[in-house]
Amino acid sequence: MLSSFFNRKLQENTKRDEGRLPPGQALTNKFPVLHYGPVPHFNPATWDLRVFGEVVQDVRWTWDEFNQLPRTRLTMDIHCVTRWSKFDTVWEGVSLGALVKAGVIKPRPQAHYVVQHAEYGYTTNIPLEVALAENFLLATHFNGEPITPEHGYPLRGVIGLISGRRDLKVPYLWKGAKWLRGIEFLAEDAPGFWERAGYHNEADVWKEERFS
């Protein structure tokens, strides 16, 4: 137990020296489960993902159709507002930015924000440039396996730090919604569940923007 603690602290200090540990965070080798409400049931026959709002044309994918979209694999550090950080996590899924670049989704010029809609009416908001950046993914897999139900199966938004890419904004992990069912493009910002409850609207990990 003691050797495990000192090993973790050594890893943590290494990440801090590398400039990868944001202020107020601590390294974990686990993957804590944190969410509000129950874990929803997934039925692949009825599940869909809608893209709507300030787009030229609404899009709807079934589960089978979504899995035919081009795939992306990312290695990222993820940072939770509850102060844990997990490093070199591997995610697979669909890049929203790549879909826009390919013209599969066409935001209107007035689109400046994206709201992720999840099961039970949960939402979270991010600026358009964050949603379309390389470090935001509509993820189906974690470390080579389907995401577990507790972590957002079958689909969740995930956003993190790509090592060496300090040019990309990195919000806390809650800005990627579990159990994702809709992507809404908006002209005006619309704070989500935790943002309305007092959490910071921007949630920049390097500025330690935890609460408003």
C-alpha angles and dihedrals in degrees: 000000000000093000090050090053094050091045090053092048090050090052090047093052090049091054090047091051089050090054093244100113113082120218116283094016131121128202120249129187090197127073107234118211114229126164143126118249133002129320108261125232116248120220110181091198094062103025118111139165119221127202111195147138121065095017130115090239132009116241130206125187129189117217092263092047093048090054090056092062119104112281130227129196119204135180110209144161111236126205126199123207087231086072105259124122127195119197136214095007115170120222132182128194143089125322112225089202091054091051090053092046090052092049094244087122118031115195116203117243091255093058110112104149140043126211119198112215116204137178118299091026095289115156139180129184135218134171115264093247090057093048091051096044124109093252097060116086138175092224131202100165137048122195092346097310133090110272110265118249091249091056096048111286128209097019136357139165113245130186129180149135119299102209111258094013103109088151089077121082113243117199124184116280096259087075086077108070123222121226092023119202106159145026115203123191114209139186092212129040118261114192114223135222100294094033090058089047092061105276118134116274095219099033096193108183094208092053090044091234097174103141135022 
